[in-house]
Amino acid sequence: MESMTGYAFIEKNNEQFSYSVEIKSLNSKYLETYINIPRIIRNEENGIQQVLKGYFERGKVELNVDIYDWTVSKQISLNAELIKKYYRELEAIRKSLKIEGRLDLDPVLRLEGVSQRERSIISGKSLKELFKTLEEACKKTLQMRKREGTATRTDIMNSLAEISRSADIIKTKSRGISENKVRELRERVERISQGKIDESRLYSEIAILADKIDINEELVRLGDHIAKFKSIAKENGQVGRKLDFLAQEMFREINTISSKSNSSEISHIVVDVKNNIDKIREQCRNVV
């Protein structure tokens, strides 16, 4: 069993720059990937997407890549013609305004278009290292998801064991309730008929009553759902939706048991069962 909650952060440097890769994973019905990468590697987005899809089957996966501290200085080129043009225009303005002194060249060099810094280019080696780190981060995230999944499985199995124990108690108590209801029905009929009992009518009424209050069928189905749940929980791959569906079926059965039993004692036990099923459903929503 694997959780959809995971996290990994890796920081490294190579011969060109320092960089970090961060992956956050949360629960989602489907696989959703959100990629936040620098513009310089935007062309690699499709390849990055394929890497994420290769590691994750389900969940909301957010990737953040940051590149900084370049070790290679970027060369700067100057537009000499534009500098001359700016300088001539500014010099003419200085003279027309009769400003004393010589024109400083520094402000001219800061004007738009005068200087241009060459664009950084990532080498094939650096790009290969970046993708290798991405895969490393994916593996670390999966390791955390599996650890979370193991803890989740333990919690779910504990809740399931509580449900099984409660079902056994309900089964035991329901036998006594059925016998009491039948005895009460017979006594009521005897009082009304003053001892003259129509046995066939009595048996017919008992059969109708027994059918109304019999919860054995629901208890059997509940037991089947629990057994199936345990079996699926051992499988690999996407099991979260299957388990959530089975939890819904368990809730349906226990709801029917509560309405048919007409017993406050059983109703109190049912409340605990429903509470455990709710816990299971909530945890299943975070299972892959």
N, C-alpha and C positions, 0 to 999 in steps of 0.2 A: 504494500500500500504506500502511495506517495502523496504527500501534501502538495498544494499549489503555492505554499508560502516558502519563499527562499530568498537569499541575498548573497552577493559576492562583490568584493571590491579588490582590485589588483592594481598596483602602481609599479611601473617599471621605467627604464630608460634604455635607449639604444644609441648608436653612433650619431644620430641626427637630432633626437629630441627626447623629452620625458613625456610620459603619457599615463592615463589611468583608464581602466575599464570597470564599469559598475553595472551590475544586473540586479533588478528588483523583480520579484515574482509574487503575484497575488492571485486570488481565486477569480475565476470567470467561467461561464458556461462553455466557451470555446477558446481556441488559441488566439490571443490578441497580442501583436507585437508593436511596440512603440520604440522607434530608433532615433536617438539624438546624437548626431555625429558632426564633427567639424566639416566645413565646406570643402576642405582640401581632399577629403576622402569620400565625398558625396557620390562619386561614380562607383564606389564599392558597396553601396547600400543594398543592391540586390544580392550580392554574394554574402553580405552579413545576415540578410534576412534568411537565406538558405541555411546558414549555420545554425541560427536560432531554431528554425523549424526542424532541423535534424536532431536537436536535443530535447525540445519541449513539445509535448503532445496537447497540452491543455493549460489554460491559465493566462493571466495578463502579465506579459513579460516586457519590462521596460529596460532598454539599454542606453547607457550614457558613456560616450567616449570623449575624452578631453586630451588635447595635444598641446604641450607648452614647453618653454625653456629650450628653444632651438639652439643647438651647439654650432651650427653653421651660420655665419653672418650673411645676411642678404646683401647683394651688391646694389649700389644706388647709381642711377644714371641721371645726368642733368641735361635739360633742354636748353642749350646755349643760346639759340635764336630767340626763344621766348624770354630768357633772362635779359638779353639786350633790349628787347622790345619793352619789357616792363621798366627797365632802368631808364631808357630814353624818355618814356612817358612821365615817370616820376621826377626825373631831372628837370623836364620842362615845367612841371607843376611847381617844383621848388623855386625855379628862377622867377616864374610869374608871380609867385607869392613873396618873392624877395626874402627867402629863408636863408639865413647865414649857415656856413659850413658845408661839408661834403655829404652826399647821400650815403647812408649806411647800406651795405649790400645784404646784411643778414635778413631784414624784412622781406627783401625780394626773393630770397631762397625759400621762404616759407609760403610763398604764393602758390595757388593751385596750378598744377601742371608743370611746375618748374623741375621738381625732382620726382623720380619714380623708383620705388623699391621693387626689385625682381621678385616674382612669385616663388614661394618655396615649393619644391618638388620632392615627394616621398619616394625613396628608392625602393626597388623590388624587395630588397632584403628587409628594410624597415616594415614594409607592408606585410611581408610574410610573418615577421615577429608579432605584429599587431593582431593578425588573425589567429596565431598560435595562442596568444594571451586571451583572446576572445573565447576560444574553445576551453581554455583552462578555467575561465570565469564561469562558463556554462556548466562544466563538471562540478565546480565547487557549489554552484547554486543547486544542482541536482542532489549533491550529497546532503545539503541542508534540508532539501525537500523530503528526502528519504528518511532523515532523522526525525523530522516533524511528522512524517507519515507513520513511523513506528510508534511514536508517542500517541498519535491520534488513534491508531488501531487499538492500543491498549485501553484507552478511554472508552472507545466504542464497545469493545468486548466486555468491559466491566458493566456498562449500561445494559448490554444484551443479556448478561448473566442475571442482572437484577430483574429484567423482564421475564426471563425463564422461571426464576424463583417465584415471582408474583403470579405467573400463570399456573404454577403447580398449586399455590395456595388457593387461587380462585377455583381451580378444578375440585379440590377437596371440599371447599365450602359450598360449592354449587350443588353437590350431591345431597347434603343435608337440607338445603333450601328447597330442592325439588320434592324430597320426601315430606317436608313440612307442608308445602303447598298442597300436595295430593291429600294428606291427612286432613288438612283444613277443609278442602273441598268435600271430602266424604262426610265429615262431621256436619257441615252446613247442609248438605243434601239430606242427611238423616234427620236433622231438625225440621227441615221444611216438609219432608215426606212423612214425618212421624214414624220412622222405622220402616216404611214401605218403600224400599229402594228399587228402582228400575235399574238392575245391574247393567243392562246393555247401554242405557242412557248415561249411567255413571261412568262406564268405561269410555264412552264416546267423549264425555266432558273432560275426563282425565287425559285422554289422548290429545285433545285440543290444547289443554293447559300445558301438558308436557312439551308439546311442540313449541308453544310460545316462550317457555322459560328454559328450554334445553339449549345450552351454549357449548355443548361438546364439539359440535361441528366447527364452530368458530375457534375453539381452543386447539383443535387439530390443525386447522389452517394456520393459526398463529405459530404453532410449533414448526410447521413446514417452512414458513417464511424465515423463522430464526435459523433453521438448519441451512437453508439456501443462502442466507446472508453470510453465515460463517464460511461457506464454501466459496462464495464469490470474493470475500475479503482476502482469501489466500491467493487469488489470481493476480497475474501481472497485467500491466496496461491500464486502460481507462475503466475503472470500476465504480467511480463516484456516483454516476447517474443511476446505475443499476441498483446500488445500495440505497440511494435516496428513494427510488421507486419502491423497493421492498419495505422500507421504513414507512412509506405512505400506506402500503397494504396492511402492515402491522397495526397502524393507527386505525384503519377502517375496521379491522376485526375486533380490536379492543373496545372501540366505540359501540359496536353492535352488542358485545358482551355486556357492557354497562347498561344499555337500554333494555336488554332482554332479562337480565338477572333480577331487576327490581329489588335490589338489596343494597342498603346503605353501606354495609360492611364491605361488599365487593366494590361498590362505587368509590370508596376511599382508596382501595388498592389500585383501582383503575387510574385514579389521579396520578399516583406514583409511576405507573406504567407509561401514561401519556407524557409525563415529564421526562422520563428516560428516552422515549421515542423522539421527543423534540430535541433533546441533546444530540442524539444520533444524527438526526436530519441536519442539524446545524453543522456538525462536524463533517458529514458527507459532502456538503456543499464546498468544502475546501479540499476534497480528495480528488485526485486526477481521475 
